[in-house]
Amino acid sequence: MYFQPYYPYNVQQASPQQQNRIIISPIGGGAVPHLPPIGGGVLPSFPGGEMPPAGPGGHQGHPDGPNIGGGVDHGPPPTPPPSFTPQLNQSHVSTFTVDSGSMRPCLFRFTYVWLENGRGFWFYPTFVGRHSIAGYRWRMNRWSYYGTDTNRIRSFQCN
């Protein structure tokens, strides 16, 4: 004697108008149990951009992006920056955009940054991407997480 295998769902082929669709309904009625979203429920990656690591306690940056400066954020430095403000050396100021690769030697070092808008501040970079940097900026006597595009940087000086 042959018994059909027991499946908890009746699978029926949809009408010809609905082409390749399958209708699944539980045997005996009731609600269909919750199924996880297709693809594991993960949101698609950020299109075409690089993302630095999230702030303190966050996750690593963009998984497909460049990992030029490392991907793990080590947190702010344990001490305040130097108490002096370096002078902007006009001979080092470029009329071109700052190349992020030139900032790589400054990773995890106190760095003074001058922006195109004239503002300057102490910065502790923890990530250098193709077109952006991220790390900690000294503001109001404390370190705060900060990131910017390298085309906004006029000049910088590592300590």
TORMI-433534 format. One line per field, with one value per atom (N, C-alpha, C): atom name; x, y, z; residue number from 0. Coordinates in steps of 0.02 Angstrom, whole numbers. Each point is the difference from the previous one (the first is absolute). Last residue first. Layout:
residues N
atomo	[CA;...]
X	[X;...]
Y	[Y;...]
Z	[Z;...]
num	[NUM;...]
This chain:
residues 159
atomo	[N;CA;C;N;CA;C;N;CA;C;N;CA;C;N;CA;C;N;CA;C;N;CA;C;N;CA;C;N;CA;C;N;CA;C;N;CA;C;N;CA;C;N;CA;C;N;CA;C;N;CA;C;N;CA;C;N;CA;C;N;CA;C;N;CA;C;N;CA;C;N;CA;C;N;CA;C;N;CA;C;N;CA;C;N;CA;C;N;CA;C;N;CA;C;N;CA;C;N;CA;C;N;CA;C;N;CA;C;N;CA;C;N;CA;C;N;CA;C;N;CA;C;N;CA;C;N;CA;C;N;CA;C;N;CA;C;N;CA;C;N;CA;C;N;CA;C;N;CA;C;N;CA;C;N;CA;C;N;CA;C;N;CA;C;N;CA;C;N;CA;C;N;CA;C;N;CA;C;N;CA;C;N;CA;C;N;CA;C;N;CA;C;N;CA;C;N;CA;C;N;CA;C;N;CA;C;N;CA;C;N;CA;C;N;CA;C;N;CA;C;N;CA;C;N;CA;C;N;CA;C;N;CA;C;N;CA;C;N;CA;C;N;CA;C;N;CA;C;N;CA;C;N;CA;C;N;CA;C;N;CA;C;N;CA;C;N;CA;C;N;CA;C;N;CA;C;N;CA;C;N;CA;C;N;CA;C;N;CA;C;N;CA;C;N;CA;C;N;CA;C;N;CA;C;N;CA;C;N;CA;C;N;CA;C;N;CA;C;N;CA;C;N;CA;C;N;CA;C;N;CA;C;N;CA;C;N;CA;C;N;CA;C;N;CA;C;N;CA;C;N;CA;C;N;CA;C;N;CA;C;N;CA;C;N;CA;C;N;CA;C;N;CA;C;N;CA;C;N;CA;C;N;CA;C;N;CA;C;N;CA;C;N;CA;C;N;CA;C;N;CA;C;N;CA;C;N;CA;C;N;CA;C;N;CA;C;N;CA;C;N;CA;C;N;CA;C;N;CA;C;N;CA;C;N;CA;C;N;CA;C;N;CA;C;N;CA;C;N;CA;C;N;CA;C;N;CA;C;N;CA;C;N;CA;C;N;CA;C;N;CA;C;N;CA;C;N;CA;C;N;CA;C;N;CA;C;N;CA;C;N;CA;C;N;CA;C;N;CA;C;N;CA;C;N;CA;C;N;CA;C;N;CA;C;N;CA;C;N;CA;C;N;CA;C;N;CA;C;N;CA;C;N;CA;C;N;CA;C;N;CA;C;N;CA;C;N;CA;C;N;CA;C;N;CA;C]
X	[2557;47;35;-119;2;48;-152;68;-4;-147;1;73;-190;67;-5;-196;49;71;-249;61;48;-211;-13;62;-10;1;-19;-2;67;2;-214;30;68;-100;-9;30;-73;23;-12;1;-6;26;-56;10;-16;95;-63;13;134;4;-70;61;-12;6;7;38;-18;-91;-24;29;65;-50;-21;172;0;-46;-12;15;-5;35;-25;26;-47;37;-32;15;-41;45;-7;37;-49;-5;-23;46;9;-22;-23;98;20;-15;28;-29;25;64;15;-27;-19;-19;19;40;-1;-19;99;-30;6;-9;34;-30;22;-36;42;-29;37;-44;-33;-14;47;-91;52;-15;-123;1;56;-59;43;4;-114;-37;40;83;-5;-36;122;-50;1;190;-29;-49;123;-32;-26;184;-36;-25;61;7;-39;97;-30;16;-14;46;-38;-78;11;54;7;-47;22;117;-28;-50;110;49;-26;-143;11;53;-75;-18;13;31;51;-15;-153;58;55;-197;-10;59;13;-4;-6;-78;46;-11;-51;-30;52;91;-37;-30;143;-59;-43;167;-6;-62;185;-70;-4;205;-27;-73;126;35;-26;-80;-28;36;-43;57;-25;-113;-13;59;21;-11;-10;-64;52;-17;-73;-30;55;1;17;-39;-5;-31;16;-30;49;-33;-173;52;51;-128;-17;56;-36;22;-24;-42;-13;19;-93;62;-15;-196;38;65;-103;-23;44;12;33;-20;-106;10;27;20;-22;15;65;-72;-27;230;-23;-75;110;25;-18;-59;66;28;-191;18;70;-224;71;15;-239;39;74;-189;29;45;-117;37;33;-47;-29;39;47;-23;-27;-12;51;-31;-130;24;53;-47;-36;32;72;-44;-36;88;19;-51;-26;27;16;5;-48;35;143;-30;-49;24;48;-33;-59;-26;52;-36;37;-28;-129;38;40;-162;58;41;-232;19;61;-66;0;25;-111;57;-7;-218;54;55;-141;-10;57;-94;54;-14;-125;-23;52;8;21;-21;-52;65;23;-255;46;66;-154;3;52;-121;48;1;-222;59;50;-231;46;61;-232;50;46;-257;65;52;-256;45;65;-243;45;46;-111;-14;50;3;-46;-14;221;-53;-43;134;7;-59;99;-48;7;114;14;-52;48;-41;13;146;-23;-38;79;-12;-27;61;46;-10;-186;62;39;-226;50;67;-194;12;55;-80;47;14;-64;-33;49;110;-46;-30;81;24;-52;45;-42;30;50;30;-43;-22;-26;30;109;-30;-26;117;-44;-35;71;30;-47;41;-36;41;-7;35;-40;-124;34;36;-46;-26;38;-55;39;-34;9;-42;45]
Y	[3265;11;-64;107;-51;20;148;-11;-51;120;-35;-10;141;-23;-37;56;45;-24;-132;13;43;-93;56;21;-191;61;62;-226;29;64;-80;-13;33;-78;50;-24;-60;-23;55;-64;48;-32;-25;-36;48;90;-22;-30;83;-30;-18;209;-73;-23;236;-39;-74;150;17;-47;-94;53;9;-148;30;60;-232;71;28;-256;39;71;-177;-7;42;-46;0;-11;66;-20;2;-17;24;-24;-63;70;28;-221;30;75;-91;-31;34;-30;38;-40;11;-30;47;55;-72;-37;263;-43;-75;238;-63;-51;290;-58;-62;289;-62;-58;243;-38;-59;240;-47;-34;162;-27;-51;112;38;-27;-90;57;42;-205;52;62;-150;-11;58;-116;64;-16;-151;5;71;-161;63;8;-224;34;65;-229;66;38;-263;51;66;-213;-10;47;8;-42;-11;122;35;-43;-62;2;32;-4;-66;1;180;3;-67;37;38;6;-104;-43;37;112;-36;-45;232;-71;-38;258;-41;-73;196;-36;-42;215;-60;-31;187;24;-59;7;-20;31;43;3;-12;18;-67;-1;202;-36;-72;152;14;-38;-60;12;10;30;-24;21;-44;52;-32;-117;10;57;-28;-2;11;-108;54;-9;-154;63;58;-276;49;68;-193;15;48;-170;57;11;-250;65;56;-236;7;68;-54;-5;12;-107;63;-9;-213;48;62;-191;-13;50;-116;63;-14;-143;-1;66;-60;3;2;82;-47;6;132;18;-49;-38;30;12;-127;-4;29;18;-7;0;-91;60;-11;-152;-5;59;-20;-62;-5;221;-32;-63;72;38;-44;-81;16;36;26;-55;24;117;-17;-58;123;-57;-23;242;-46;-55;96;32;-51;-91;38;30;-45;-37;45;71;-12;-41;-2;21;-15;39;-31;26;-31;42;-40;-76;34;41;-85;-1;43;-149;70;5;-233;41;71;-151;3;47;-130;56;0;-222;50;54;-210;62;54;-229;5;65;-85;31;11;-17;-29;39;-8;31;-34;-147;54;31;-108;-22;58;-80;53;-31;-137;22;53;-33;-23;24;-46;49;-33;-130;35;47;-244;72;31;-230;9;73;-43;-50;13;202;-52;-49;133;11;-57;123;-43;16;31;21;-50;90;-57;27;86;16;-62;38;-29;20;93;-34;-23;107;19;-34;-42;72;21;-228;18;75;-101;1;22;-115;56;-5;-210;43;54;-117;-3;45;-129;41;-10;-28;-21;46;-64;50;-33;-119;44;52;-253;67;46;-282;54;64;-217;31;59;-211;62;30;-264;60;60;-273;61;57;-289;58;62]
Z	[700;56;18;-240;52;55;-181;26;56;-230;64;19;-185;18;66;-126;-33;12;-7;40;-41;-78;45;40;-148;-39;41;88;-3;-43;146;-65;-2;239;-53;-65;285;-65;-51;290;-55;-64;293;-63;-58;235;-29;-69;249;-66;-23;174;-4;-72;80;49;3;-170;67;53;-219;4;72;-180;66;-1;-151;-3;71;-129;57;-5;-208;62;53;-291;60;60;-290;60;58;-295;65;55;-236;-4;67;-23;-64;-2;244;-59;-63;276;-60;-59;292;-64;-56;225;10;-64;99;-51;17;133;11;-49;35;-25;13;52;11;-18;-120;62;4;-156;16;66;-217;68;7;-208;44;71;-204;26;51;-98;-52;25;185;-51;-50;171;-21;-56;212;-65;-11;159;-4;-71;157;-65;2;155;4;-64;-16;25;4;-99;72;28;-254;36;73;-182;58;40;-212;55;64;-196;31;55;-155;71;35;-236;35;75;-149;12;37;-77;63;16;-135;-15;65;-57;40;-19;-179;56;36;-126;-18;63;5;-35;-23;223;-70;-31;215;-20;-75;126;-3;-22;33;-52;-8;171;-66;-56;261;-42;-72;253;-68;-44;267;-49;-68;245;-50;-48;259;-66;-51;268;-47;-65;189;20;-47;-55;24;13;20;-49;29;167;-43;-52;92;24;-45;-41;72;28;-257;39;74;-146;4;39;-132;48;3;-155;64;54;-238;33;70;-237;69;33;-224;4;70;-162;50;5;-157;65;54;-229;-3;69;-118;70;8;-183;12;74;-68;-13;13;39;-67;-16;212;-10;-68;159;-59;-17;247;-58;-56;261;-49;-59;229;-42;-47;246;-61;-37;206;11;-62;-15;54;10;-237;60;54;-248;39;61;-221;55;37;-246;53;55;-263;64;53;-285;53;65;-249;46;49;-179;-28;49;86;-71;-14;221;-19;-71;66;20;-26;61;-50;22;186;-47;-51;127;3;-52;46;30;4;-100;69;33;-226;5;71;-32;-48;5;217;-65;-45;190;-3;-70;105;-36;-3;154;-23;-33;-6;49;-30;-71;-23;51;75;-30;-22;9;45;-38;-87;10;47;-82;55;14;-122;1;61;-121;50;-4;-215;54;50;-238;57;54;-282;57;56;-226;40;59;-265;71;34;-248;48;73;-164;-19;61;-26;50;-12;-138;-2;48;-10;-54;-3;239;-65;-54;212;-11;-69;155;-54;-11;239;-59;-53;253;-53;-61;282;-66;-52;248;-43;-63;174;38;-43;-74;0;37;-40;33;-4;-177;55;29;-110;-21;59;-29;33;-26;-78;-6;35;11;0;0]
num	[158;158;158;157;157;157;156;156;156;155;155;155;154;154;154;153;153;153;152;152;152;151;151;151;150;150;150;149;149;149;148;148;148;147;147;147;146;146;146;145;145;145;144;144;144;143;143;143;142;142;142;141;141;141;140;140;140;139;139;139;138;138;138;137;137;137;136;136;136;135;135;135;134;134;134;133;133;133;132;132;132;131;131;131;130;130;130;129;129;129;128;128;128;127;127;127;126;126;126;125;125;125;124;124;124;123;123;123;122;122;122;121;121;121;120;120;120;119;119;119;118;118;118;117;117;117;116;116;116;115;115;115;114;114;114;113;113;113;112;112;112;111;111;111;110;110;110;109;109;109;108;108;108;107;107;107;106;106;106;105;105;105;104;104;104;103;103;103;102;102;102;101;101;101;100;100;100;99;99;99;98;98;98;97;97;97;96;96;96;95;95;95;94;94;94;93;93;93;92;92;92;91;91;91;90;90;90;89;89;89;88;88;88;87;87;87;86;86;86;85;85;85;84;84;84;83;83;83;82;82;82;81;81;81;80;80;80;79;79;79;78;78;78;77;77;77;76;76;76;75;75;75;74;74;74;73;73;73;72;72;72;71;71;71;70;70;70;69;69;69;68;68;68;67;67;67;66;66;66;65;65;65;64;64;64;63;63;63;62;62;62;61;61;61;60;60;60;59;59;59;58;58;58;57;57;57;56;56;56;55;55;55;54;54;54;53;53;53;52;52;52;51;51;51;50;50;50;49;49;49;48;48;48;47;47;47;46;46;46;45;45;45;44;44;44;43;43;43;42;42;42;41;41;41;40;40;40;39;39;39;38;38;38;37;37;37;36;36;36;35;35;35;34;34;34;33;33;33;32;32;32;31;31;31;30;30;30;29;29;29;28;28;28;27;27;27;26;26;26;25;25;25;24;24;24;23;23;23;22;22;22;21;21;21;20;20;20;19;19;19;18;18;18;17;17;17;16;16;16;15;15;15;14;14;14;13;13;13;12;12;12;11;11;11;10;10;10;9;9;9;8;8;8;7;7;7;6;6;6;5;5;5;4;4;4;3;3;3;2;2;2;1;1;1;0;0;0]
